[in-house]
């Protein structure tokens, strides 16, 4: 029997210069979240979105693999997303899906230049690695640089 140790991947994304009406639409945001989960081959068990007063939306989705959540600030054009999974599938490819679905440009007034939404993100591998001998650790996945490269540091990839 294979030993199962707690481990996961954590993806945090901030997007700015996003259209305010999109960020204030519970329905559009829920649809985008559901589509990201489906495209990522994750399993959405349930979700809840809540419109805030005076503006903004917060959503959380319970995944079989863990969770997804986001919060919006329509007046500032900002959304923050949090995705954690305990599954084996890589999360880095999900970033492009999130960008396509959530980075909706602000609608400019006539003659104004439309500013492309900007995105920053952080991806971390978290958890335990099985011991394969004194001081040695096996790699969790092809994304994990392992203890050989990182020693006892935490893997943190940012753009």
Phi, psi and omega in degrees: 000134180282140178283133177253120178247144178300129178202163179188179176235141182235124180240122176243132182225134172242132178234132179240168183065036179265147180302127183296323181292325175296315183291345180255007182257103179305318183294313181294321180292318178298318178298318179296319179297314180299318180293319177299315180299315180295314180297332182273001181058037174259172185241108178278118179271319178196163175208160175215132174242145183224123175284136182261161179248128007276333179215162177114161180219140171238135179227148173221137177237131176269121179256152171303326182273344174158254185206162171222140177209159173204160179224144182236152173230086186301320181296329179267348181072035187237140171227138174243132182238147181225122179228122178235134176227149173257004182281172181274342183293140180291143179266340183303320178296339180294334183303316180297320178297317179297317180299316180297322186270331186250340182273065180276118183297148175295142177279118181275157174288161182305130180089346179277144176283134178279125180272128178291134178302142178256144184228136170235148182212161177222135179236128180230138168268130183234156172113194187260151176241140180293140176285137176241012180153174182300119176074005181246147180224138178279155179285140179287319181199179179294340178279342184274122180286343176077171184290336180302321182268318190261356184052238182259010180284160177268136179286125182218114181249127182230153173238000000 
